[in-house]
Amino acid sequence: MTGHPIPETVASLMPRAKAELTELVAFQSVADPAVYPKSECEAAAAWVAQALRAEGFEDVALLDTPDGTQSVYGFLPGPAGAPTVLLYAHYDVQPPLDESAWLSPPFELTEREGRWFGRGTADCKGGFIMHLLALRALKADGGVPVSVKVIVEGSEEQGTGGLERYAEAHPGLLAADTIVIGDTGNFRVGLPTVTSTLRGMTMLRVQLDTLEGNLHSGQFGGAAPDALAAMIQLLASLRAEDGSTTVDGLTADTEWDGLQYPEEEFRKDAQVLDGVGLIGTGTVADRIWARPAVTVIGIDCPAVVGATPSVQASARAQISLRVPPGHNADEATKLLTAHLLAHAPWGAKVSVEQVGQGQPFRADIASPAYTAMADAMRIAYPGQEMQSSGMGGSIPLCNTLAELYPDAEILLIGLSEPEARIHAVNESVSPGELERLSVTEALFLRNYAASKAV
């Protein structure tokens, strides 16, 4: 990337980027007050707002969204007649999970083996730093050629939909000609990739009740209906013997026709233990990008330590269902709910509560903005051509923006390549990817402005 002012400028800004990401990672901004104090999210939001003001953004605001969190907005006016580009990231993060399994403190950016470790380094505090780097590089080389809106969400990881509802209530706020969602990632380090599809999701909590209260397992076990055993049987009904998702009425045979994911590479990325098989049928890409996938993400049951010999009266579980393009998340929610009600054994009393939902998304990669992105990636990644892949995760805001602004082009890039281990212990970001993708975004904005000026 030498010999071009944008890459050279971004390279010179990397030490500052590391210092800023270190500050941002230090906020324990998990948007769940039962896990971390709300003040941590508020402090992170204030940091983001101050960073935007320092870059000359106007109308910087902390938006109080309906789910009780704050998203950060700012506007940077461009030349007269220039198009408007919306840049998205989120500052909230996943909980660190087992902190003892981290090789360095989760909220302390630590450099190791050529990567920067810490919760949110890739997903998605690093995405906000990427936006800053791109804008700074353009300002140093003639100015930002477009008007820029930035929105940094405060509850993306919780799936509570606060920003989506806020945007729907203020439809002009995020209006733009094109939108860059900085919350996905390259298929591989060094392989420039746009994400063309996202699975949606629905999140349900199911509770089974069978008894007025727990009973002695010696006195009543064998005849008394055990709620935990009933829950185990109910959850097992969501998978076929090969591990495929089986929700009554939900088709699960779609095939992915784009970039493929070799099984051995997937096994390595997922750190599957030797001798343990993958689940499902079809190609790996079919399974993770094109088909529904159910996951039991939590279950309430007695801990092994301190357990008593009791038949359980109640059991509760939280279930995530990823919903691929071609399906509607509302319909998938109804089907999953009906399945849970129909398959509970022994007449157990069933209650189902929805706690999150987002629609799947499919981008139009033949649009002009994608041509501008492909041209940018050729410079940022010499010798490489832009690839397109799916992503099994969900960004519900994408569909909200697509519905609000049907003429806007939406592009998805980011820092969450497989080695980043987002949502797991020891999350990290490749500083090389941060640098190259910041160059990519800067050149994209310049290319896009030029395409609109013709």
N, C-alpha and C positions, 0 to 999 in steps of 0.2 A: 504493500500500500504506500510505498515511499514515492516521493515526487509529486504528490497531490496535497494541496493545502489542508483540505478537510481531514484526511487521515493523520497528517502530521499534527494538526491542532488537537485532535482527540487524544493522540498519544501523549501530548504534553500535559493534558488535563487529567490523566489517569491517577496521579498521586492525590489530587484534590478529590477525585471521585471516590477513592478508597477511604479517605478521611471522612467524607460525608456519609458514605454507606456505613461506616463504623458507628457514627452518631445515630443514624436511623435504625440500625439493627439493635441498638441498645435499648430501644423502647420495647417493652414486653406487650406489644399491641395485639393481643388476642381478644377479639371482639365478643367475649363471653365473660361477663362480670363474675360468674361463678368460678372462673379459672384465674383471671388476673384483674386487678382493679381497673375500672373504666378510665381512671386518670392516665393510665399508660397510653390508651388509644387517643385520648384528648391531647396528650403531650406530643405524640407522633403527628397528629393532624396539625397542631400548631407549628411544628418543625417544617412540615411540607408547605404550609401557607407562607411562612417566612422565607423559605427558599424561592417560592414563586415571586414574592415581592422583590426579592433581591435581584431577580432577573428582569425586572421591569414589568411584570404582569399587573394588569389593572383588574378592578372588580374582584379581587381575591376575597373569597368568602368561605366560611365554615358552614356547610349546609347541614342543618339538623334534619336527618331523614326519618321517616316514620317508624323505623325499627329501633330508634333511640341511639343511633350512631351518627358520626359526622363524616361527610365526604368533603373534599377540598376542591374548590373551583377557582380558576383564574383565566384571564383573557389577555393575550398579547396581540395588539393590532399590527397588521402588516401593511404593505403598500396598498394604495387605493386600487380597488378592483381586483385584488388578489383573492384567491379562494381561501376558504377556512378549513383547517384541519383540526380535528379533535384528537388529542393524545390521552390515552387511558392507562392507569395503573391502579394498584391498591396497596395501602400501607398496612392493613390488618394481616395477620399471619395465623398459621396453624399453631396449636399448642406444641411444645417441644416433645411431647410424649415422654419416654423414659429418659430423664435428664442424665441418669448414670451411664447411659449408653452413648452419650456424646463424648467424643474425644477431646473436645474443648467446650467451654460454656456456650449454650445455645444463643444467648443474647450478647455475645462478645465476639465481634468479627476477628477471626484468627486465620492467618495465612499458613497454609500447609500444602506441600506437594503441588505447588503452582496454582492452588485454588484458594478462594476466600470462603471460609466456613462460617455459618451462623444462620439462625432462623430468619427467613425473609430475604437472604442475599440474592436468591434467584426469583423467589415467588412472594412478593413482587416488588419489594423495596428497591431491588436492583433495577426493575423496570422503570421506576420513577427517575433514578439516577441516569439511566440510558436516555430518557427524554431530555434531561438537563444538559447532558453532554452534547447531544445533537444540536440543541438550540445554541449552546455556547460556541460550538464550532462554526455554525452559520454566522453568528454575530461577529465573530473574529474574521470572517472572510466575506464581507460585503453586506451582511444583514440577513435576517430571516425573511424569505421571499413570500411567505403566506401569513395570514392571520391564524393564530394558534389559540385553541381552547384546551385547557388541561383539566381533567377530572380525575381525582385520586380517591378511590372508594375506601370506606372504612369498615365494611362488613362482608366483603366478597366471600371469604372463607366460610362464613356462617350460613350463607344461602338464604338469608332472611328477607332479601328483596327490597331493602330500604331505598337504595339509589334508583332501582327500577321504578318504584312508586313515586319517588320525588320527581324523576324525569317526566313521567306521565302527567304529573300535576303541573309541571313547568315546561311545556313542550318546546319552547323556544330556546331554553337555556343551552342545550348541548347540540343544537342544530349545526351541521357542518356539511361541507361538500364531500369530504372523505374522513374516515375514522381509522386510527391506528390503535389497536388493542395490544398493549405491550405485556401480555400475560401468558404467552405460550412459549414455544422454544424450538430450536433446530432439532431435526431428527437425529443428528450426530454433531458433536463438536466439530466445527469447521465446514459443515454442510449447510449452506443457507437454505432455510425452509420457511415457507408460509403455511399456516394451518388453514385448511380450506373447510373443514367441518369440525363441529363440536357436538359431543353427546349432551343432551339435556339431562335433567335429573329430577327425581322426586324422592322425598325423604319422609318416611312414616315411622311412627312409634306404635307398636302393637302391645297390648296387655291382655294376658289370659288370667282369669280367676276361676278357681275350682272349689275352694273350701272357704269356710268362714275364718279359719286361721290355720297356722301350721299344726301338724300332728306328729306324734311320736312314730317314727318309721317302723319300730318293732311291733307296736300295738295295732297300727292301721295300715302299714305299708303292704302293698299287694292287692288291695281293694280300693283304697282311697285314691281318687284321681289326683295325680301329682302335676301341678301346674308347670313346673320346670320341665318335666318329661314331655308334657303336652307341647310346650314351646319348642323343644328340640325337634319333635316330630313335625310341627308346623313349619319350622324353618327349613327342615330337610326337604319339604315338598316344593321348595323354590328352586331345586336343582335336580337335573337328571343324574343318572349314575356317573356319566362322564364329566359332570360338573357344569354342563350347560344350564343357562337360566331357563326355568320353566314356569312362567306365569300364565295361567289360563287365558287364552285369547290373544296373547302377545306374540307376534311372529318373531322368529329369531334365526332366519336363514339368509339375510341379506349378505351380499358379497362386496368386498372393497376392491375397486378396480384401479387404484392409484399406486403410489409408492408402497412397496411391500416391506415387511418387517421379518427378516429371517429368524427362525425359531431359536437358533443358537445365540444370536445377538440378544433376543428378548430374554432368554434364560439368564444371560450374563447381566443385562441391565436390571432385571428384577431380582437378581441374586437368589435364584431358585436353587435349593439344596440338591446335591448330587443324588440321583435316583428317584427324585420326586417329579412326577409328570405334570405337564400343563393341563388345564381344564378346558372343556369346550371342544368344538369341532370347527373345521374350516381353517383358513390361514390365521396367523396371529393378527394380521391387520383386520380381517373380518371380525374377529372376536373383540378387539379393543376399540375399533373405530366405527363399525357398521352394525353391531348387534347390541341388544340390551344386555345389561350385566347387573345382577343383584349381589349386594354385599351386606352381610350383617355387621354393622359397624359398632354395635354395642349391645350388651345384654346384662340385665340386672339379675344376679344370682348370688348365693352366699359364697364368700371367699373360702378357699380350701383351708386356710389357717383360721381356726376358730369355728369351723363348721360343726353343727350339731346334727344328730341323727333324726332329721325331720322330713316329713312330706311337705313340700312347699305348696302354700295356698295360692300364691300369685307369682307371675313371672312377666317381665317386660323386656322388649328388644327394640332397637332402632335399626331400620332397614333402609339402605340406599339403593335406588334403582336408576342406573344410567340409561338414558333414552336416546337412541341414535336418530340422525336425520331421517325423515320419512315417517316418523312416529310423532304423535302429539303427547306432550307430557301430561296434560289434563286427562286424556283417555287412558294413558298408562297408569296414572294414579287410581283411576276407577277400577281398572282391571286388577291391579295389585291388591287394592282394598277388598274387592270381591273374592279374590283368591284366598286371602287370609281368613275372611269370614267363612268361606266354604270348606277349608281344609283343617280347621281347628278340631282336634280329636275329642271324643268322649263328651261332646256337648259343652265343652268349656265356654265360659262367657268371654266374648271377644270385644275389645274396644280398640279402635284405630284412630290415630290423630296424625294429621299432616303437619310437618314442621318445616318443610322447605320444598321449593319446586323451581325449575327453570326449563325453558324450551330448548330443543336442539337447534343447531345453526349450520347453514351451508352458505359459503361465500361464492361469488361469481369471479373466478380467477381469470376470466377472459376480459375483464374490464380494464380501462386505460390505467387506473391506478396500479394495477398489478404489473403492467408493462413498465411503469416508472420504477416500481420496486425491483423488478428483475434487473433492470439496468443498473440500479444502485448496488445490488448484491454482487454483480460482476466485478465492480471496482473494489468493494469491501472484502470480497473473497476471491482473489485472483485465481483464474482457472476453473472456477466453479459456476454452475448454472443454478438458478433458483429451482428448488423442489417444492412440491406441495404434499402435505400429509394430513391425516386426520389427528384429532386428539380426543382421547376418551373422556377427559374431564369436561366440566361445564363452566361457562361464563354467561349466566342468564341475561346479563345486561345486553349482550349482543343482539338478541332477538328484540328486546325492547327498543333499542336504537334502530334496528332495521324496520320495525313497524312505525316508529315515529318519523323516520327520515328515509322513506323508501328509495329515494334517488341517491342517497349517500353510498359510497363504496366503503366496505369494511375490510381492513387487512389485519391479520393476526400474526405478530412476531413476538419474540421474547427470549428470555435467558434460561428457560426451564428444559434444557436438554437432559437426556437420561442420567448423565453423571451427576446432575444437580441434586438428585434424590429429594425432590420437593415432597413435603408432607411426611417425610421420614426423619429419622435421627441423622445428624451429620449432614444436613442440607448445605450446599455450597454453590458458588458461582464461579465460572471460568472468567478471569479478568480479560483474557483474550477475546472471549465471546462478547463481553460487555463493550470492549473497545470496537470490535468489528461491527456489532449491531448498532452502536451509536453512530458510526460512520455511515452505515446503511441508511439509518433514519434521516440523517442530515442530507445525504445525497438524494434520497427519495423525495424529501420536501422540496429540494431545488428542482429535481426532474418534474415533479408534479406541478409546481408553479409554472414551469416552462411549457408544459403540455396544455395548461389552461390558458396561456397567453397567446397561443397560436390562433 
